[in-house]
Amino acid sequence: MRRKERAVTDRAVIQTLLTECEVMRVAFQDEPFPYIVPVNFAFEWQGDQLCLYFHGAPVGKKITLLQRDPHVAVEMDQRHQLISGGNVGCHYSYAYRSLLGFGTAELVETTAQKRHGLHLLLAQLTQRDQFELPEKMLAKTAVIKINLVEFTVKENQAR
């Protein structure tokens, strides 16, 4: 990280970013260019390991690329605000908080694991805790779990 003064290591601040952020971008390895897609997501900590979940159709480009190569990059950001520089253009800046991470993605296989990932996702999106997740729906839904190997969080706060 080039701007070390913007690094965030406080887990409570990281937790706030993960909770408040609504969209994560996932980049898959593809040729000749990476393939990036915005998704709703959920997260959980497994000890110090940050795990991310998202869902989608069980077939399609994301699934094909994941099966070919599970290495992914993720990005999420929030709290955007222009910081005025007055009449001096180079004094302008931009406030933000962001996470950039790298890890491996895997298709969640068991019904119990799918149910867990979807429950996390729905709870994060709706702020509710009770959901019906019928077996028929689970069978038609892919749940992808990303185990982050490394991630960094940065922020530039408005003055």
PyMOL commands that set and color helices and strands:
alter all, ss='L'
color gray80, all
select helices_A, chain A and resi 4-6+11-20+61-68+89-91+111-126+135-139
alter helices_A, ss='H'
color red, helices_A
select strands_A, chain A and resi 7-8+24-28+35-39+42-46+49-56+71-83+93-107+142-156
alter strands_A, ss='S'
color yellow, strands_A
deselect
rebuild
show_as cartoon
